[in-house]
Amino acid sequence: MTELLHRPFDIRSIALTGLFVLAVLYTLYFLRSVLLPLVLALLLSYLLRPVVRGLARAHIPSGAGAAIVIIALIAGMVFAISRLATPAAGWLEKAPYSLQQLQQKLMPIRQPMEKVARASGEIENLAAPADPHAAAAVEVKQHRLSDLLYLRTPEFVLSTVLVLILIYFLLAYDGVFLGKILRLTPSLKDKKRAVSIANEIEAHVSRYLLTQTLINLCLGTAVGATVGILGLRNPFMWGAMVAVLNFVPYLGALTGIICMTLGAILSYDSLAYAMVFPAVYLGFATIEGNFVTPWVMGRSLTLNPVLILLSLTFWGWMWGIPGVILAVPILAAFKIFCSHVERMTPIAEFLS
């Protein structure tokens, strides 16, 4: 910082740096359909690579081990879709009736709010003069949910196939890219440093993803089993929702609690009993977030909560919902990378 302050002020270099940053952001946004499968495949390869290496120690070649892992992954996806398709379709079919039922059950809460809104509207009408030339409201009809699903399904299938193919090649040709880097690196010292950084980043990212996945699966199982015992229908669907949403810190748990609250209100006539289910979700999420995850992860893999929210906002703006899911793994990988580069260790400390 002292050296930067003593350097002459160059507005041209600052402008060029700003243009370069904008160009990078535009490239990330414009190529999101290509970069999203690549980033997702890379992170999943870190998660599955220990399994392939374990199969290699059992004298199974890397190509065959990667194929076994991909087949098992596809089988798990098919099983999950088969278990979730029926309850999800049932909820979608009952959506119009469920909205009317929800309005009726929330009528005791809505009536005071409607009175306040009506009173404030009358005050605004008295304060604002009537405009005889007011424009008529234009109603824009949007696609139905079935139309949106029909339009998005081919894109989702193609992205899934591309991700699976990339995962297979990343697992089957493990170490090829590192070998290319070592051939291009001139000195032996730099070769050793590159190997050390690559191995440590892979180990930390694999540990982070594996630990977070196991924690989310345990949380989803606990919540799903508990709400199933208490009588809520489709506990497998709720458990899967909890496990997936927990990959998004803070916002995922909030979204899940809102969804479970609405589902419980629609399932039970008693509003007081319906509140038990989101309370169960909130209790398990609080225990997981404040005790289990910090104890299992340790300080080396913890991230700054403020920067997590900023990362969620940024990647959600760039790549939508997939960007929100990938925001924390990307931030964790960047923090691990910075912690192993001497000049970037202050950034890693700032991210912790």
N, C-alpha and C positions, 0 to 999 in steps of 0.2 A: 504493500500500500504506500509506503514511503517513497519507493522508486516511482510509482505511478504519479504521485503528487508532484515530484520534481521534474517529470517529463513535460515537454511543451504541449500545450493544448492544441490538438489537431482535430478540427471539426470534420474533415474529410474522412478520417479513419473511423470516427464515431458513426458517421452517416453510412459508410460502407458496411460496418458491423451491423447496424440496424437493418439495412437492406438484406444482408445475408440471413439474419434471424427471421425476417419476414418471409424470405424465400424458402427457408427450411420449414416453417409453419405451413405455408401454402402447399409445399410438396407433401407433407404429412397428411394434410386434409385431402388433397387431390388424389393421392395414391392410397387412400384408406382401404379400398377394396382389395388391394394387393398386399399392403403392409399388415393388415389385421390378421389374415391367415398365417402369414410368416411369423409374426410376433407370438401368436397363440401356439403355433407348432413348436417354436423354439422353447417357450416356457414349459409346454407339456413334455417336450423331449428331456428337459432337465428333471422333470418329475419321474419319468419312466426309465431314464437311463440306468439307475441302479438295478432295476429289475433285469434289463438286458445283460448287464455285466454279471449279475448273479447267475443267469442262465449260461453265460459264456464260461464261468468257472465250473459249471456242470457239463462242459464239453459240448455245448450247443452253439453253433456258429452265430455270429452277430446278425446275419441276414435272417436266419431261421428264428432266432430269439426275437428280433424286431417284428417278424410276421406273427409270432405267437402273441406278443403284446398287443399288436393292432387288432388281431382277431378277438382277443379278450375285451379290448376297449369297445369294439363294435357290438359284441354280444351284450356288454353292460348297457350300452346306449339303447339297443333294441329292447332289452328287458325293462329299462326305465320308461321308455316310451310306451310300451305295451301296458305297463301298470298305471301310467299317468294319463293315457289317452281317454279312457272311459270316464273317469271322474272329471277331467278337464272339459270333455265334450258335454257332460251333464251340466256343469256350471254354465257353460256358454249357451246351452239351449234354454236354461231357466233364467238367463240374464234379464230379459224384459220384465218377467213376472217378479224376479227377485228385487228389481229396483222399486217396483210399486210396493212390494211387501216391506222393503227397507224404509220407505217413506212413511208407511203407516206405523211401523214400530218406533220410528224416531219422532213421531208427532209430538209427544210430550216435551221433547227437547226443542223441536222446531218452532212451536207456537210462541214462546217468549222471544225467540230471535226474530220471528216474522213481525211481531208487534214492534220491536225496536226498529227493524228495517222500514216498516210502513210509516212509523212516526218520522224517521229521518227523511224519508222520501217526500212526505207532506211538507216538511220544513223547506226542503230544496225547491219544491214547486212554488211555495210562497215567495221564496227569495229570488227565484229566476223568472224573468218575464217569458210569457208564452211566445213561441216562434211559429208564425203561421206557415213559413216557408221551410219547415224542417223536412229533411230528406227522409224518404221512406226506407225502412229497414230492408235490407236484402238478405235473404236466407240462402246460405250456401250448403248444399247437400254434399256430405262426404261419403266415401265408400263405407259399406258395411264391413263388419269384422270379417265375415267370410270372404269378401272381395280382397281385403288386405292380406289375409292368410293365403289366398290363391295367388296373389301377386308376389308375395315374399317367399313362398315355399321353394320355387326353383333356385333363387339366389342363395337361400340357406343351404339347400342340398349341395349345390356346387361348391360353396365355401367349405362345407364339412368334408367333402371328398378331397378338396385341395389340402386341407389341414391334415387329414389322415395320410395322404401321400407324402407330404413334407415331413411328418413325424417319422414315417417309415425310413425315409432316406437319412434323416438326421440320426436315427438310432442305428441303422445298419452300417453307416459309414462314420462311426464314432472315431474321432481323432484325426480325420482326414484334413479338416480345415486347420487344426493346430499344427499338423505336419507341414502344410503349405506355408504357414506363418514362420515356422522354424527354418525352412529353407530360404525364405526371403530375409531373415534376420541375419545381419553380418557377423556380429561378435558372439562369442560363447556366453559372456555375461548377460547379454540381452536375451539370448535363447533361454537361459535358466530363469531369468526374470519373467519372460512370457509364459513359460510352463507353470511357474509358481502362481502367477496371477490367474491364469486360466483354470488351474485345478482348484484354487481356493474359491474363486467366483462360482464355479460349478458346484462345489461342495456346499457352499452357503445357500445358493439359490435352491438347490435340490432339497436341502434340509428345510428351508423356509416353506417351499411349496408343499412338501410332503407333510410337514407338521400342521400347516394350516388346513390341508385337506382332511387329515385325520381328526382334527379338532372340529371342523365343520360337520363331518359325518357323525361324530359322537353327539354334537349338539342337535343335529337333525333327528337322530335316533331317539334321544332323550325327549325332545319336545313332541315328536310324532307319537311315541309310545304313551306319553303322559296324557296327551289330549285324546288319544284313542281309548285309554282306560276310562277317562272322564266322560266318554260318550260322543265325541265329535266324529262325524263321518269322514271317511277317506283319510285316515291318519298317515298313510304312506305319502300321499300328495302333500300334506302339510309338512311332513318331515323333509321331503325333497326340496320344498320351497325354502325352508329354513336353512338347509345346508347350502343351497346355491346362493341365496341372498347374503349369507354371512361372509362371502368373499368380498363384499362391499362393506367396509367398516362404517359404523354409525348409520348411514342412510339405508343399508340393507336391513338391519334390524328394525328400524322405524317403518320401512315399507312392509316388512313381514307382519309386524304387530297390527298395522292398519288393516291388512288383508285378513288376518285371522279374526280381528274384531268384527269386520263386516260378515265374514263367514259364520261366526258364532251367533251373531244377531239374527241372521237369516235362518239358522238351524234351530233356535230355541225361542220360545215365547217369552221367557223370563229374561229381562235385560240384565238383571243382577247376576244370574247364573252364566249368561253369555260373557260377562266381563272376566270370568274366572280363566278362560282360555288365553286371552292376551296377557293376563297377569302371570300365568305359568310361563309363557314365552318370554316375558320381560324378566322374570326371575332367573331362568336359565341363561339368558343372554347376559344379564348382569354378572352372574357368577363366572361365565366364560370370559367376558371381556376384562374383568377386574382381577381375577385370580388365576384362572387356568392358563390363558394365553400368555400373560407376563411371566408366569412361573415356568412354562414349557419353553417359550421362545428365548427367554433371557434378554439381557440388555443389548447384546450384539445384534439382534434382529428387530429391535423396537424402532419405531419411527415417530417423528414429531407429529402429533395429532393435527396441528394447524396446517402443516405441509401435506398431510394426507387429504384433508378437505380441499386444499388448493389443487392437489393432483387429481382428485375426483372431478372437480369442476373443469379443469383444463382438458383432461382426456375425454370426459363426457361431452364437452363442447366440440372436440376434434372428431371423435369416432362414435359418439352416441352411447348406447347401452353397453356394447362390447368394450368400449373405451373405459367406462366406469368399472367394469369387472377387471380389466387389465391394469388399471391405474396403480394399485398398490404393488403388485408384482414388479411392474416397471420401475417404480420408485425404489423398491427394495433392492432390485438388481443394480440400479444406478448408485445407491448408497454403498453397496458392497464393493462395486468397482472403484468408487472414490476412496474407500477405506484402504485399498491396496495400492494406490498410486500416491507417492509421497507428497507431491504438490497439490493433490486434491483432498488430502485428509481433513483440512478445515471444512470443506463442503460436507464430508461424511459426518463430521461432528455436528454440523448445523442441521443435518437431516435426522440425527438421532433424537 
